Amino acid sequence: MAELAAMREASRTQLVEHPIVMTTITRVLSSNEDDERISPALLIAACRCLTSLSRSVKLLRTTLVDCSIGSLLCQLVRWQPTR
């Protein structure tokens, strides 16, 4: 998904408008606060997808803010894994 959103504004918009995409990204990013075991590769993929989506100022100001992606990313940065 990150590669699809990397180059074209239309692709970014289509991804964000698909009901499963933002729900899945939000769920992956919030999984660590629920102490679920989530693959580091999946977290990286979600972050890469967000990087591509955030290239659109319009999406950054609307959809990504509406989904509280910023707070989820901050929680991810502060997250301490339990061993």
N, CA, C and O atoms as a GROMACS GRO file, in nm:
protein
  332
    1MET      N    1   0.082  -0.119   0.000
    1MET     CA    2   0.000   0.000   0.000
    1MET      C    3   0.087   0.125   0.000
    1MET      O    4   0.052   0.226  -0.062
    2ALA      N    5   0.200   0.119   0.070
    2ALA     CA    6   0.288   0.235   0.074
    2ALA      C    7   0.338   0.271  -0.065
    2ALA      O    8   0.345   0.389  -0.100
    3GLU      N    9   0.371   0.172  -0.143
    3GLU     CA   10   0.420   0.198  -0.279
    3GLU      C   11   0.309   0.256  -0.367
    3GLU      O   12   0.335   0.342  -0.451
    4LEU      N   13   0.188   0.208  -0.348
    4LEU     CA   14   0.076   0.261  -0.425
    4LEU      C   15   0.052   0.409  -0.395
    4LEU      O   16   0.017   0.487  -0.484
    5ALA      N   17   0.072   0.446  -0.270
    5ALA     CA   18   0.045   0.584  -0.228
    5ALA      C   19   0.164   0.677  -0.248
    5ALA      O   20   0.151   0.798  -0.230
    6ALA      N   21   0.277   0.623  -0.283
    6ALA     CA   22   0.400   0.703  -0.288
    6ALA      C   23   0.400   0.810  -0.397
    6ALA      O   24   0.454   0.919  -0.377
    7MET      N   25   0.343   0.781  -0.511
    7MET     CA   26   0.362   0.870  -0.626
    7MET      C   27   0.241   0.954  -0.666
    7MET      O   28   0.258   1.068  -0.710
    8ARG      N   29   0.122   0.902  -0.652
    8ARG     CA   30   0.006   0.971  -0.708
    8ARG      C   31  -0.094   1.012  -0.601
    8ARG      O   32  -0.128   0.933  -0.513
    9GLU      N   33  -0.139   1.133  -0.610
    9GLU     CA   34  -0.240   1.186  -0.519
    9GLU      C   35  -0.370   1.104  -0.528
    9GLU      O   36  -0.434   1.078  -0.427
   10ALA      N   37  -0.406   1.066  -0.649
   10ALA     CA   38  -0.529   0.989  -0.667
   10ALA      C   39  -0.521   0.854  -0.595
   10ALA      O   40  -0.619   0.808  -0.538
   11SER      N   41  -0.405   0.792  -0.599
   11SER     CA   42  -0.387   0.664  -0.529
   11SER      C   43  -0.398   0.682  -0.378
   11SER      O   44  -0.459   0.600  -0.310
   12ARG      N   45  -0.340   0.789  -0.326
   12ARG     CA   46  -0.349   0.815  -0.182
   12ARG      C   47  -0.495   0.835  -0.141
   12ARG      O   48  -0.540   0.782  -0.040
   13THR      N   49  -0.567   0.910  -0.220
   13THR     CA   50  -0.708   0.936  -0.190
   13THR      C   51  -0.788   0.807  -0.194
   13THR      O   52  -0.872   0.784  -0.107
   14GLN      N   53  -0.765   0.724  -0.294
   14GLN     CA   54  -0.838   0.598  -0.304
   14GLN      C   55  -0.810   0.507  -0.185
   14GLN      O   56  -0.901   0.443  -0.132
   15LEU      N   57  -0.686   0.501  -0.142
   15LEU     CA   58  -0.652   0.418  -0.027
   15LEU      C   59  -0.722   0.467   0.100
   15LEU      O   60  -0.776   0.387   0.176
   16VAL      N   61  -0.720   0.596   0.122
   16VAL     CA   62  -0.780   0.652   0.242
   16VAL      C   63  -0.932   0.635   0.240
   16VAL      O   64  -0.994   0.614   0.345
   17GLU      N   65  -0.991   0.643   0.124
   17GLU     CA   66  -1.137   0.630   0.113
   17GLU      C   67  -1.184   0.486   0.127
   17GLU      O   68  -1.303   0.462   0.150
   18HIS      N   69  -1.094   0.390   0.113
   18HIS     CA   70  -1.133   0.250   0.131
   18HIS      C   71  -1.152   0.225   0.281
   18HIS      O   72  -1.064   0.256   0.361
   19PRO      N   73  -1.266   0.169   0.319
   19PRO     CA   74  -1.298   0.159   0.462
   19PRO      C   75  -1.203   0.073   0.544
   19PRO      O   76  -1.191   0.094   0.665
   20ILE      N   77  -1.136  -0.020   0.484
   20ILE     CA   78  -1.051  -0.111   0.560
   20ILE      C   79  -0.911  -0.055   0.584
   20ILE      O   80  -0.848  -0.088   0.684
   21VAL      N   81  -0.862   0.028   0.495
   21VAL     CA   82  -0.722   0.072   0.502
   21VAL      C   83  -0.692   0.149   0.631
   21VAL      O   84  -0.603   0.110   0.706
   22MET      N   85  -0.764   0.257   0.657
   22MET     CA   86  -0.734   0.337   0.776
   22MET      C   87  -0.768   0.261   0.904
   22MET      O   88  -0.701   0.278   1.006
   23THR      N   89  -0.872   0.178   0.899
   23THR     CA   90  -0.906   0.097   1.015
   23THR      C   91  -0.793   0.000   1.048
   23THR      O   92  -0.759  -0.017   1.165
   24THR      N   93  -0.736  -0.061   0.946
   24THR     CA   94  -0.627  -0.156   0.967
   24THR      C   95  -0.503  -0.085   1.020
   24THR      O   96  -0.439  -0.134   1.114
   25ILE      N   97  -0.467   0.027   0.960
   25ILE     CA   98  -0.349   0.101   1.006
   25ILE      C   99  -0.367   0.146   1.151
   25ILE      O  100  -0.276   0.132   1.232
   26THR      N  101  -0.483   0.198   1.182
   26THR     CA  102  -0.512   0.242   1.319
   26THR      C  103  -0.504   0.125   1.416
   26THR      O  104  -0.450   0.138   1.525
   27ARG      N  105  -0.559   0.013   1.377
   27ARG     CA  106  -0.557  -0.105   1.464
   27ARG      C  107  -0.415  -0.154   1.488
   27ARG      O  108  -0.380  -0.190   1.600
   28VAL      N  109  -0.333  -0.156   1.383
   28VAL     CA  110  -0.194  -0.201   1.397
   28VAL      C  111  -0.119  -0.107   1.491
   28VAL      O  112  -0.046  -0.152   1.580
   29LEU      N  113  -0.135   0.024   1.470
   29LEU     CA  114  -0.062   0.120   1.554
   29LEU      C  115  -0.110   0.119   1.699
   29LEU      O  116  -0.031   0.145   1.789
   30SER      N  117  -0.237   0.091   1.722
   30SER     CA  118  -0.289   0.091   1.858
   30SER      C  119  -0.274  -0.045   1.926
   30SER      O  120  -0.306  -0.058   2.044
   31SER      N  121  -0.225  -0.145   1.855
   31SER     CA  122  -0.215  -0.279   1.913
   31SER      C  123  -0.117  -0.284   2.029
   31SER      O  124  -0.138  -0.361   2.122
   32ASN      N  125  -0.013  -0.203   2.026
   32ASN     CA  126   0.086  -0.206   2.134
   32ASN      C  127   0.030  -0.150   2.264
   32ASN      O  128   0.072  -0.192   2.371
   33GLU      N  129  -0.062  -0.057   2.257
   33GLU     CA  130  -0.121  -0.004   2.380
   33GLU      C  131  -0.213  -0.107   2.444
   33GLU      O  132  -0.236  -0.102   2.565
   34ASP      N  133  -0.265  -0.199   2.365
   34ASP     CA  134  -0.348  -0.307   2.419
   34ASP      C  135  -0.263  -0.427   2.460
   34ASP      O  136  -0.316  -0.529   2.504
   35ASP      N  137  -0.132  -0.413   2.447
   35ASP     CA  138  -0.036  -0.517   2.481
   35ASP      C  139  -0.057  -0.645   2.399
   35ASP      O  140  -0.030  -0.755   2.447
   36GLU      N  141  -0.104  -0.629   2.277
   36GLU     CA  142  -0.113  -0.742   2.186
   36GLU      C  143   0.024  -0.764   2.124
   36GLU      O  144   0.105  -0.672   2.115
   37ARG      N  145   0.049  -0.884   2.083
   37ARG     CA  146   0.174  -0.913   2.013
   37ARG      C  147   0.152  -0.884   1.864
   37ARG      O  148   0.071  -0.948   1.798
   38ILE      N  149   0.227  -0.788   1.816
   38ILE     CA  150   0.215  -0.752   1.675
   38ILE      C  151   0.355  -0.760   1.614
   38ILE      O  152   0.453  -0.725   1.678
   39SER      N  153   0.363  -0.804   1.495
   39SER     CA  154   0.491  -0.820   1.426
   39SER      C  155   0.557  -0.683   1.404
   39SER      O  156   0.491  -0.590   1.359
   40PRO      N  157   0.687  -0.671   1.436
   40PRO     CA  158   0.757  -0.546   1.406
   40PRO      C  159   0.751  -0.511   1.258
   40PRO      O  160   0.744  -0.393   1.222
   41ALA      N  161   0.753  -0.611   1.172
   41ALA     CA  162   0.744  -0.586   1.028
   41ALA      C  163   0.610  -0.523   0.992
   41ALA      O  164   0.604  -0.438   0.903
   42LEU      N  165   0.505  -0.563   1.059
   42LEU     CA  166   0.373  -0.506   1.034
   42LEU      C  167   0.366  -0.361   1.082
   42LEU      O  168   0.306  -0.276   1.016
   43LEU      N  169   0.428  -0.332   1.196
   43LEU     CA  170   0.434  -0.193   1.244
   43LEU      C  171   0.513  -0.105   1.147
   43LEU      O  172   0.473   0.008   1.119
   44ILE      N  173   0.622  -0.157   1.097
   44ILE     CA  174   0.703  -0.082   1.000
   44ILE      C  175   0.623  -0.057   0.872
   44ILE      O  176   0.627   0.053   0.817
   45ALA      N  177   0.552  -0.158   0.827
   45ALA     CA  178   0.471  -0.143   0.705
   45ALA      C  179   0.362  -0.038   0.725
   45ALA      O  180   0.336   0.042   0.635
   46ALA      N  181   0.299  -0.038   0.841
   46ALA     CA  182   0.195   0.063   0.869
   46ALA      C  183   0.256   0.203   0.870
   46ALA      O  184   0.196   0.297   0.818
   47CYS      N  185   0.372   0.217   0.930
   47CYS     CA  186   0.439   0.348   0.935
   47CYS      C  187   0.481   0.394   0.796
   47CYS      O  188   0.471   0.512   0.764
   48ARG      N  189   0.528   0.302   0.714
   48ARG     CA  190   0.564   0.338   0.576
   48ARG      C  191   0.443   0.381   0.495
   48ARG      O  192   0.450   0.474   0.415
   49CYS      N  193   0.334   0.313   0.517
   49CYS     CA  194   0.210   0.351   0.449
   49CYS      C  195   0.168   0.491   0.492
   49CYS      O  196   0.129   0.572   0.408
   50LEU      N  197   0.176   0.520   0.620
   50LEU     CA  198   0.142   0.654   0.669
   50LEU      C  199   0.236   0.760   0.613
   50LEU      O  200   0.194   0.871   0.583
   51THR      N  201   0.363   0.725   0.599
   51THR     CA  202   0.458   0.819   0.540
   51THR      C  203   0.416   0.857   0.399
   51THR      O  204   0.418   0.974   0.362
   52SER      N  205   0.376   0.758   0.321
   52SER     CA  206   0.331   0.785   0.184
   52SER      C  207   0.201   0.863   0.183
   52SER      O  208   0.185   0.956   0.104
   53LEU      N  209   0.107   0.826   0.270
   53LEU     CA  210  -0.021   0.897   0.275
   53LEU      C  211  -0.004   1.041   0.322
   53LEU      O  212  -0.077   1.129   0.276
   54SER      N  213   0.090   1.065   0.410
   54SER     CA  214   0.108   1.200   0.464
   54SER      C  215   0.174   1.296   0.366
   54SER      O  216   0.187   1.415   0.395
   55ARG      N  217   0.214   1.247   0.250
   55ARG     CA  218   0.267   1.336   0.147
   55ARG      C  219   0.160   1.430   0.094
   55ARG      O  220   0.190   1.533   0.034
   56SER      N  221   0.036   1.392   0.115
   56SER     CA  222  -0.076   1.475   0.074
   56SER      C  223  -0.115   1.568   0.188
   56SER      O  224  -0.159   1.522   0.294
   57VAL      N  225  -0.099   1.697   0.168
   57VAL     CA  226  -0.135   1.794   0.270
   57VAL      C  227  -0.283   1.785   0.303
   57VAL      O  228  -0.322   1.795   0.420
   58LYS      N  229  -0.365   1.767   0.202
   58LYS     CA  230  -0.509   1.757   0.223
   58LYS      C  231  -0.543   1.638   0.314
   58LYS      O  232  -0.620   1.653   0.409
   59LEU      N  233  -0.486   1.522   0.286
   59LEU     CA  234  -0.512   1.405   0.368
   59LEU      C  235  -0.454   1.421   0.508
   59LEU      O  236  -0.513   1.376   0.606
   60LEU      N  237  -0.340   1.485   0.515
   60LEU     CA  238  -0.276   1.506   0.645
   60LEU      C  239  -0.363   1.593   0.734
   60LEU      O  240  -0.374   1.567   0.854
   61ARG      N  241  -0.425   1.695   0.676
   61ARG     CA  242  -0.510   1.786   0.755
   61ARG      C  243  -0.647   1.728   0.787
   61ARG      O  244  -0.711   1.770   0.883
   62THR      N  245  -0.692   1.634   0.708
   62THR     CA  246  -0.828   1.584   0.729
   62THR      C  247  -0.829   1.442   0.784
   62THR      O  248  -0.844   1.422   0.905
   63THR      N  249  -0.812   1.346   0.698
   63THR     CA  250  -0.830   1.206   0.735
   63THR      C  251  -0.733   1.160   0.843
   63THR      O  252  -0.774   1.096   0.940
   64LEU      N  253  -0.606   1.191   0.828
   64LEU     CA  254  -0.508   1.144   0.925
   64LEU      C  255  -0.529   1.207   1.062
   64LEU      O  256  -0.502   1.144   1.164
   65VAL      N  257  -0.576   1.330   1.065
   65VAL     CA  258  -0.607   1.395   1.193
   65VAL      C  259  -0.734   1.335   1.252
   65VAL      O  260  -0.741   1.310   1.372
   66ASP      N  261  -0.834   1.313   1.167
   66ASP     CA  262  -0.961   1.255   1.214
   66ASP      C  263  -0.941   1.116   1.276
   66ASP      O  264  -1.014   1.079   1.368
   67CYS      N  265  -0.845   1.041   1.227
   67CYS     CA  266  -0.820   0.906   1.278
   67CYS      C  267  -0.727   0.905   1.399
   67CYS      O  268  -0.693   0.799   1.451
   68SER      N  269  -0.686   1.022   1.446
   68SER     CA  270  -0.594   1.035   1.560
   68SER      C  271  -0.462   0.962   1.537
   68SER      O  272  -0.405   0.904   1.630
   69ILE      N  273  -0.415   0.965   1.415
   69ILE     CA  274  -0.291   0.896   1.380
   69ILE      C  275  -0.172   0.956   1.453
   69ILE      O  276  -0.082   0.883   1.495
   70GLY      N  277  -0.171   1.088   1.470
   70GLY     CA  278  -0.060   1.153   1.538
   70GLY      C  279  -0.040   1.103   1.680
   70GLY      O  280   0.072   1.076   1.721
   71SER      N  281  -0.148   1.091   1.753
   71SER     CA  282  -0.137   1.042   1.892
   71SER      C  283  -0.094   0.896   1.895
   71SER      O  284  -0.020   0.855   1.985
   72LEU      N  285  -0.140   0.818   1.799
   72LEU     CA  286  -0.097   0.677   1.793
   72LEU      C  287   0.052   0.665   1.762
   72LEU      O  288   0.120   0.579   1.818
   73LEU      N  289   0.102   0.751   1.674
   73LEU     CA  290   0.245   0.750   1.644
   73LEU      C  291   0.327   0.792   1.765
   73LEU      O  292   0.433   0.735   1.791
   74CYS      N  293   0.279   0.890   1.839
   74CYS     CA  294   0.349   0.932   1.962
   74CYS      C  295   0.351   0.820   2.064
   74CYS      O  296   0.453   0.799   2.131
   75GLN      N  297   0.241   0.748   2.078
   75GLN     CA  298   0.238   0.634   2.169
   75GLN      C  299   0.335   0.526   2.124
   75GLN      O  300   0.399   0.461   2.207
   76LEU      N  301   0.346   0.505   1.995
   76LEU     CA  302   0.439   0.406   1.942
   76LEU      C  303   0.583   0.444   1.973
   76LEU      O  304   0.664   0.358   2.007
   77VAL      N  305   0.614   0.572   1.962
   77VAL     CA  306   0.750   0.618   1.991
   77VAL      C  307   0.784   0.597   2.140
   77VAL      O  308   0.897   0.561   2.174
   78ARG      N  309   0.685   0.619   2.226
   78ARG     CA  310   0.707   0.604   2.372
   78ARG      C  311   0.692   0.462   2.422
   78ARG      O  312   0.722   0.434   2.538
   79TRP      N  313   0.646   0.372   2.337
   79TRP     CA  314   0.615   0.236   2.377
   79TRP      C  315   0.739   0.160   2.424
   79TRP      O  316   0.844   0.167   2.360
   80GLN      N  317   0.727   0.090   2.534
   80GLN     CA  318   0.834   0.008   2.588
   80GLN      C  319   0.788  -0.139   2.582
   80GLN      O  320   0.690  -0.176   2.646
   81PRO      N  321   0.858  -0.222   2.506
   81PRO     CA  322   0.815  -0.362   2.498
   81PRO      C  323   0.836  -0.434   2.631
   81PRO      O  324   0.933  -0.410   2.703
   82THR      N  325   0.744  -0.523   2.662
   82THR     CA  326   0.758  -0.607   2.780
   82THR      C  327   0.823  -0.738   2.739
   82THR      O  328   0.792  -0.794   2.634
   83ARG      N  329   0.910  -0.785   2.821
   83ARG     CA  330   0.980  -0.910   2.786
   83ARG      C  331   0.938  -1.022   2.875
   83ARG      O  332   0.987  -1.134   2.860
   0.00000   0.00000   0.00000
